[in-house]
Amino acid sequence: STGRMVCLWASKRVGRPIKWVSDRTEAFLTDAHGRDHRSEAELALDADNKILGLRVKTVANLGAYMSLFSSSVPTYLYATLLSGQYDIPAIHANVKTVYTNTTPVDAYRGAGRPEATYLLERIMETAAREVGLSPAEFRRKNFIRSFPHQTPVIMCYDAGDYDATLDAALKAADYDGFAARKAEAASRGKLRGIGLSCYIEACGIAPSAAVGSLGAGVGLWESAEVRVNPVGSIEVLTGSHSHGQGHETTFAQLISERFGLDTNAVSIVHGDTDKVQFGMGTYGSRSGAVGMSAIVKALDKVEAKAKKIAAHLMEASEGDIQIEGGELKVAGTDKKLTFTEVALAAYTAHNLPEGMEPGLKEGAFYDPTNFTFPAGTYVCEVEVDPDTGKTEVVNFVAADDFGNI
């Protein structure tokens, strides 16, 4: 942080942009690290190879000092995902955290979820091979198939179709044809291996009451304001912040799809504390699930008011108003008004429903009731030269279910 302060000072002094780049040694000494676990895991199966229970003992290194999220990453963000995609009736997780003489750890690219997936998928792969089942079919046998599903480790999965992503990945990777490729590689003196991983994520970090119970000093809602201008252009103020994810496009598409307007008519305002009231920002894969949901709630209010105005102006029932292609139409008739005409009517306020405030500007806060749980299957095929140990990734397939994209 000292480097940043010096950059700001220097930039002011010389009146031009200043960039500081750390070298690798500086990064190793100062950047947040992650994933220093030592774990032991045990899996219990019945005679039909259905999972009965999972026991996990983890020692997690926090580094030399406590950081912002370090204590929650190997506990709340890790142990809560140890059920993965599987119907495991009993899970026991014991996590001990230790301080060492290493660089502090913190939330770093998926915090907790990759650790849980790695541990669980290693033991699933190992178990399948030990009992003589195809690793793919052993996983399939133990998938969760009815939703919502309450895991033994806090999380309640709302929806999922794990067979779909497994099937898609196996097909794309030609999993069934692996034996022939392995034999062909052997004829050239090479070793072939194939492995798969079925992951689950908890995204859209939530809800405020849940993090409050853990001692968080903030709520994890998100805010949005949708301002329709008198000329029909729309300004969206969001508390979520884009640093490369493309919110400017994605958020504008919401409005474009809802009202049938060109995305050029929409401007997304973020990171401007003069304009945006409050926001919780971008982290924990929350901009889509939480930030966009707040925008949708504000759009619902804008749409409801616009339909009331249009119905009043066209002397129609509010329930008969349909929005498409940038127009508000009366169903079954040729009566219609453009979105711009309705926006202008809201602001000229010459002829509004009785008691209605002028203008067309609505805000909303959204506090999630649960996480979202994207999932998928990855398949990797490698070829190894036994003489040199050189490994080549021959094929890598990812099948992800992120919902309605």
C-alpha positions as CSV (number, residue, x, y, z in Angstrom):
1,S,0.0,0.0,0.0
2,T,3.0,2.3,0.6
3,G,3.8,2.0,-3.1
4,R,0.3,3.1,-4.0
5,M,0.6,6.2,-1.8
6,V,4.0,7.1,-3.4
7,C,2.5,6.7,-6.9
8,L,-0.4,9.0,-6.0
9,W,2.0,11.6,-4.6
10,A,4.4,11.3,-7.6
11,S,1.5,11.6,-10.1
12,K,0.3,14.8,-8.4
13,R,3.8,16.2,-8.4
14,V,4.7,15.5,-12.1
15,G,1.1,15.9,-13.4
16,R,1.1,12.7,-15.3
17,P,0.0,9.0,-14.8
18,I,2.5,6.9,-12.8
19,K,2.6,3.1,-12.9
20,W,4.4,1.0,-10.3
21,V,5.0,-2.7,-11.1
22,S,6.3,-5.1,-8.4
23,D,8.8,-7.7,-9.3
24,R,8.1,-11.4,-8.5
25,T,10.1,-11.3,-5.2
26,E,8.2,-8.3,-4.0
27,A,4.9,-10.1,-4.9
28,F,5.9,-13.2,-3.0
29,L,6.7,-11.2,0.1
30,T,3.7,-8.9,0.0
31,D,0.7,-10.3,-1.9
32,A,-2.0,-12.3,-0.2
33,H,-1.4,-16.1,-0.6
34,G,-3.8,-19.0,-0.4
35,R,-4.4,-22.7,-0.2
36,D,-1.9,-23.9,2.3
37,H,-3.8,-26.9,3.7
38,R,-2.7,-30.3,5.1
39,S,-5.7,-32.6,5.1
40,E,-6.6,-36.2,5.9
41,A,-9.9,-37.5,4.5
42,E,-11.9,-40.7,4.9
43,L,-14.9,-41.9,2.9
44,A,-17.3,-44.6,4.0
45,L,-19.3,-46.6,1.5
46,D,-22.0,-49.3,1.8
47,A,-22.0,-52.6,-0.1
48,D,-23.6,-50.9,-3.1
49,N,-20.9,-48.2,-3.2
50,K,-23.2,-45.4,-2.0
51,I,-21.5,-42.9,0.2
52,L,-22.4,-43.2,3.9
53,G,-20.1,-40.5,5.4
54,L,-17.1,-38.3,5.0
55,R,-14.6,-37.3,7.6
56,V,-12.1,-34.5,7.0
57,K,-9.3,-33.2,9.2
58,T,-7.6,-30.0,8.0
59,V,-4.8,-27.9,9.3
60,A,-4.8,-24.6,7.5
61,N,-1.9,-22.1,7.5
62,L,-3.0,-18.5,8.0
63,G,0.5,-17.2,7.5
64,A,2.2,-14.9,10.1
65,Y,-0.8,-12.5,10.6
66,M,-4.6,-12.4,10.5
67,S,-5.9,-10.8,7.4
68,L,-9.4,-9.7,6.3
69,F,-10.9,-13.1,5.3
70,S,-8.2,-15.5,6.3
71,S,-10.1,-17.1,9.2
72,S,-13.3,-17.6,7.2
73,V,-11.7,-19.0,4.0
74,P,-10.6,-22.5,5.4
75,T,-13.7,-22.7,7.6
76,Y,-17.0,-21.1,6.4
77,L,-16.0,-21.0,2.7
78,Y,-14.3,-24.5,2.7
79,A,-16.1,-26.9,5.0
80,T,-19.5,-25.8,3.9
81,L,-18.8,-27.2,0.4
82,L,-17.4,-30.6,1.3
83,S,-20.6,-32.3,0.1
84,G,-19.9,-31.3,-3.5
85,Q,-22.4,-32.7,-5.9
86,Y,-23.0,-35.8,-3.8
87,D,-25.7,-37.0,-1.5
88,I,-23.6,-37.6,1.6
89,P,-25.7,-38.2,4.7
90,A,-23.0,-37.5,7.3
91,I,-20.0,-35.1,7.1
92,H,-17.6,-34.3,9.9
93,A,-15.1,-31.6,9.3
94,N,-12.5,-30.4,11.8
95,V,-10.4,-27.4,10.8
96,K,-7.5,-26.1,12.8
97,T,-5.8,-22.9,11.8
98,V,-2.2,-22.2,12.6
99,Y,0.1,-19.1,12.4
100,T,3.5,-19.7,10.8
101,N,6.4,-17.6,9.6
102,T,5.0,-17.3,6.0
103,T,3.2,-14.5,4.1
104,P,-0.4,-14.0,5.3
105,V,-3.2,-15.7,3.3
106,D,-6.4,-14.1,2.2
107,A,-9.4,-14.6,-0.2
108,Y,-7.7,-15.5,-3.5
109,R,-9.6,-16.6,-6.6
110,G,-12.5,-18.6,-5.3
111,A,-11.4,-18.7,-1.7
112,G,-12.2,-22.1,0.0
113,R,-14.1,-23.6,-2.9
114,P,-11.1,-24.9,-4.9
115,E,-9.7,-26.5,-1.7
116,A,-13.0,-28.3,-1.0
117,T,-13.3,-29.5,-4.6
118,Y,-9.7,-30.7,-4.8
119,L,-10.0,-32.7,-1.6
120,L,-13.4,-34.2,-2.4
121,E,-12.6,-35.1,-6.0
122,R,-9.3,-36.7,-5.1
123,I,-11.0,-39.0,-2.6
124,M,-13.9,-39.7,-5.1
125,E,-11.4,-40.7,-7.8
126,T,-9.3,-42.8,-5.3
127,A,-12.4,-44.5,-4.0
128,A,-13.8,-45.4,-7.4
129,R,-10.5,-47.0,-8.4
130,E,-10.2,-48.9,-5.1
131,V,-13.7,-50.4,-5.5
132,G,-13.2,-51.1,-9.2
133,L,-15.8,-48.7,-10.6
134,S,-15.5,-46.2,-13.4
135,P,-14.7,-42.9,-11.7
136,A,-17.5,-41.3,-13.8
137,E,-20.1,-43.9,-12.9
138,F,-19.1,-43.9,-9.2
139,R,-19.8,-40.1,-9.1
140,R,-23.0,-40.6,-11.0
141,K,-24.2,-43.2,-8.5
142,N,-23.8,-40.7,-5.7
143,F,-25.2,-37.5,-7.3
144,I,-27.9,-35.5,-5.6
145,R,-31.0,-35.8,-7.7
146,S,-33.8,-34.1,-5.7
147,F,-33.9,-30.4,-4.9
148,P,-33.8,-28.4,-2.8
149,H,-31.2,-30.5,-1.0
150,Q,-30.0,-29.7,2.5
151,T,-26.4,-30.8,3.0
152,P,-25.1,-31.7,6.4
153,V,-22.7,-28.7,6.2
154,I,-25.1,-25.7,6.3
155,M,-25.6,-25.2,2.5
156,C,-29.0,-25.8,1.0
157,Y,-28.7,-26.3,-2.8
158,D,-31.7,-24.8,-4.6
159,A,-31.3,-26.5,-8.0
160,G,-28.9,-28.6,-10.1
161,D,-28.6,-31.2,-12.8
162,Y,-25.2,-32.8,-12.4
163,D,-25.9,-35.6,-14.9
164,A,-26.2,-33.0,-17.6
165,T,-22.7,-31.5,-17.2
166,L,-21.2,-35.0,-16.6
167,D,-22.7,-36.3,-19.8
168,A,-21.7,-33.2,-21.8
169,A,-18.1,-33.4,-20.6
170,L,-17.7,-37.2,-21.1
171,K,-19.1,-36.8,-24.6
172,A,-16.9,-33.9,-25.6
173,A,-13.8,-35.7,-24.1
174,D,-14.7,-39.0,-25.8
175,Y,-14.3,-40.7,-22.4
176,D,-15.5,-44.1,-23.7
177,G,-12.8,-44.1,-26.4
178,F,-10.0,-43.6,-23.8
179,A,-8.9,-47.3,-23.6
180,A,-8.1,-47.3,-27.4
181,R,-6.1,-44.1,-27.1
182,K,-4.3,-45.5,-24.0
183,A,-3.3,-48.6,-26.0
184,E,-2.2,-46.5,-29.0
185,A,0.0,-44.4,-26.7
186,A,1.5,-47.6,-25.1
187,S,2.5,-48.7,-28.6
188,R,4.7,-45.5,-28.8
189,G,6.1,-46.2,-25.3
190,K,3.9,-43.4,-23.7
191,L,1.6,-43.5,-20.7
192,R,-2.0,-42.1,-21.0
193,G,-4.1,-40.9,-18.1
194,I,-7.6,-39.4,-17.8
195,G,-9.2,-37.7,-14.8
196,L,-12.3,-35.8,-14.0
197,S,-13.5,-33.4,-11.5
198,C,-17.1,-32.5,-10.6
199,Y,-17.2,-29.2,-8.8
200,I,-19.8,-27.0,-7.1
201,E,-19.5,-23.4,-6.2
202,A,-21.3,-21.1,-3.8
203,C,-21.6,-17.7,-5.5
204,G,-23.4,-14.4,-4.9
205,I,-22.1,-14.2,-1.4
206,A,-25.1,-13.9,0.9
207,P,-27.4,-13.3,3.0
208,S,-26.8,-10.4,5.3
209,A,-28.3,-12.2,8.3
210,A,-25.9,-15.2,7.7
211,V,-22.7,-13.1,7.5
212,G,-24.0,-11.0,10.5
213,S,-24.2,-14.2,12.6
214,L,-20.5,-14.8,11.8
215,G,-19.5,-11.3,13.0
216,A,-19.3,-9.4,9.7
217,G,-19.6,-5.6,10.1
218,V,-21.6,-5.1,6.9
219,G,-24.7,-6.5,5.1
220,L,-24.2,-8.2,1.8
221,W,-27.1,-6.7,-0.2
222,E,-26.6,-4.7,-3.4
223,S,-28.3,-1.5,-4.5
224,A,-29.5,-0.2,-7.9
225,E,-31.2,2.9,-9.2
226,V,-32.8,3.1,-12.7
227,R,-33.3,6.6,-14.0
228,V,-35.4,6.9,-17.2
229,N,-34.8,10.4,-18.7
230,P,-37.5,12.4,-20.4
231,V,-36.1,11.5,-23.8
232,G,-36.3,7.8,-23.0
233,S,-32.6,7.2,-22.4
234,I,-31.8,5.3,-19.2
235,E,-29.1,5.7,-16.6
236,V,-28.4,2.7,-14.3
237,L,-26.6,3.4,-11.0
238,T,-25.2,0.2,-9.5
239,G,-23.2,-0.4,-6.3
240,S,-21.4,-3.2,-8.0
241,H,-18.1,-2.3,-9.7
242,S,-16.6,-3.5,-12.9
243,H,-12.9,-4.1,-13.1
244,G,-12.9,-6.1,-16.3
245,Q,-15.9,-8.3,-16.0
246,G,-17.9,-6.4,-18.7
247,H,-20.8,-5.2,-16.5
248,E,-21.2,-2.2,-18.9
249,T,-22.5,-4.8,-21.5
250,T,-24.3,-7.3,-19.3
251,F,-26.2,-4.8,-17.2
252,A,-27.2,-2.8,-20.3
253,Q,-28.5,-6.1,-21.8
254,L,-31.0,-6.4,-18.9
255,I,-32.6,-3.1,-19.8
256,S,-32.4,-3.8,-23.6
257,E,-34.2,-7.1,-23.2
258,R,-36.8,-5.8,-20.8
259,F,-37.9,-2.7,-22.8
260,G,-36.7,-3.5,-26.3
261,L,-34.3,-0.5,-26.3
262,D,-31.0,-0.3,-28.0
263,T,-28.1,-0.7,-25.5
264,N,-26.7,2.6,-26.8
265,A,-29.7,4.3,-25.0
266,V,-28.4,2.8,-21.6
267,S,-25.5,4.1,-19.6
268,I,-24.2,2.2,-16.6
269,V,-22.8,4.3,-13.7
270,H,-20.5,2.5,-11.2
271,G,-17.7,3.5,-8.9
272,D,-18.9,7.1,-8.7
273,T,-19.5,7.9,-5.0
274,D,-20.9,11.3,-5.9
275,K,-23.8,9.6,-7.7
276,V,-24.2,6.0,-6.4
277,Q,-25.7,6.1,-2.9
278,F,-24.3,2.9,-1.3
279,G,-23.1,-0.4,-2.6
280,M,-21.3,-3.5,-1.5
281,G,-19.1,-3.9,-4.6
282,T,-17.7,-6.8,-6.6
283,Y,-16.3,-9.9,-5.0
284,G,-17.5,-13.4,-4.1
285,S,-19.0,-13.9,-7.6
286,R,-21.8,-11.6,-6.6
287,S,-22.3,-9.0,-9.4
288,G,-24.6,-11.2,-11.5
289,A,-26.5,-12.9,-8.7
290,V,-26.9,-9.9,-6.4
291,G,-26.1,-6.7,-8.4
292,M,-28.1,-7.6,-11.4
293,S,-31.0,-8.8,-9.2
294,A,-31.1,-5.4,-7.6
295,I,-31.3,-3.8,-11.0
296,V,-34.1,-6.3,-12.0
297,K,-36.1,-5.3,-8.9
298,A,-35.7,-1.6,-9.8
299,L,-36.7,-2.4,-13.4
300,D,-39.9,-4.1,-12.1
301,K,-40.9,-0.9,-10.4
302,V,-40.1,1.2,-13.5
303,E,-42.1,-1.2,-15.7
304,A,-45.1,-1.2,-13.4
305,K,-45.2,2.7,-13.4
306,A,-44.7,2.9,-17.1
307,K,-47.6,0.5,-17.7
308,K,-49.8,2.6,-15.4
309,I,-49.0,5.7,-17.4
310,A,-49.5,4.0,-20.7
311,A,-52.8,2.5,-19.7
312,H,-54.0,5.9,-18.5
313,L,-53.0,7.6,-21.7
314,M,-54.5,5.0,-24.0
315,E,-57.6,4.5,-21.8
316,A,-56.9,0.8,-21.4
317,S,-56.6,-1.7,-18.6
318,E,-53.1,-1.9,-17.0
319,G,-53.1,-5.7,-17.4
320,D,-53.5,-5.3,-21.2
321,I,-50.3,-3.3,-21.7
322,Q,-47.4,-5.2,-23.3
323,I,-43.9,-4.0,-23.8
324,E,-41.9,-5.0,-26.8
325,G,-39.6,-3.4,-29.3
326,G,-39.4,-0.2,-27.4
327,E,-43.2,0.3,-27.5
328,L,-46.0,-0.1,-25.0
329,K,-49.0,-1.7,-26.7
330,V,-52.6,-2.4,-25.8
331,A,-53.0,-6.2,-26.4
332,G,-55.4,-7.1,-29.2
333,T,-55.5,-3.5,-30.6
334,D,-53.3,-1.2,-32.7
335,K,-53.0,1.3,-29.9
336,K,-49.4,1.9,-28.9
337,L,-47.0,4.5,-27.5
338,T,-43.2,4.5,-27.8
339,F,-41.1,4.1,-24.6
340,T,-39.9,7.6,-25.2
341,E,-43.4,9.0,-25.3
342,V,-44.3,7.4,-22.0
343,A,-41.1,8.7,-20.4
344,L,-41.9,12.2,-21.7
345,A,-45.4,12.0,-20.4
346,A,-44.1,11.0,-16.9
347,Y,-42.0,14.2,-16.8
348,T,-44.4,16.7,-18.5
349,A,-47.0,15.3,-16.0
350,H,-49.9,17.0,-17.9
351,N,-51.9,13.8,-17.8
352,L,-51.0,11.2,-15.2
353,P,-53.2,8.9,-13.2
354,E,-54.6,10.6,-10.1
355,G,-52.2,10.8,-7.2
356,M,-49.2,9.6,-9.2
357,E,-45.9,11.4,-8.7
358,P,-44.2,12.7,-11.8
359,G,-41.0,11.2,-13.1
360,L,-39.8,7.7,-13.9
361,K,-37.0,6.8,-11.5
362,E,-36.9,3.8,-9.2
363,G,-34.4,2.3,-6.8
364,A,-34.1,-1.1,-5.1
365,F,-32.0,-3.0,-2.6
366,Y,-31.6,-6.7,-3.0
367,D,-30.6,-9.0,-0.1
368,P,-30.2,-12.6,-1.3
369,T,-32.0,-15.4,0.7
370,N,-29.3,-17.9,-0.4
371,F,-26.2,-18.4,-2.4
372,T,-26.4,-19.6,-6.0
373,F,-24.7,-23.0,-6.8
374,P,-23.2,-23.2,-10.3
375,A,-21.6,-26.6,-11.0
376,G,-19.9,-28.5,-13.7
377,T,-17.5,-31.3,-14.8
378,Y,-14.0,-31.0,-16.1
379,V,-12.1,-33.8,-17.8
380,C,-8.3,-33.8,-18.4
381,E,-6.4,-36.3,-20.5
382,V,-2.6,-36.3,-20.4
383,E,0.3,-38.2,-22.0
384,V,3.5,-38.9,-20.1
385,D,6.9,-39.9,-21.4
386,P,8.0,-42.5,-18.7
387,D,11.7,-41.9,-19.6
388,T,11.8,-38.1,-19.1
389,G,8.6,-37.5,-17.0
390,K,7.5,-34.9,-19.6
391,T,3.8,-34.5,-19.4
392,E,1.6,-33.2,-22.2
393,V,-2.1,-32.1,-21.7
394,V,-3.7,-33.8,-24.7
395,N,-7.2,-32.7,-24.1
396,F,-9.1,-30.5,-21.6
397,V,-12.9,-30.2,-21.5
398,A,-15.0,-28.0,-19.3
399,A,-18.8,-28.3,-19.0
400,D,-20.4,-25.7,-16.8
401,D,-23.9,-25.0,-15.7
402,F,-24.3,-21.3,-14.8
403,G,-28.0,-21.1,-15.2
404,N,-29.6,-18.7,-17.7
405,I,-26.7,-16.8,-19.2
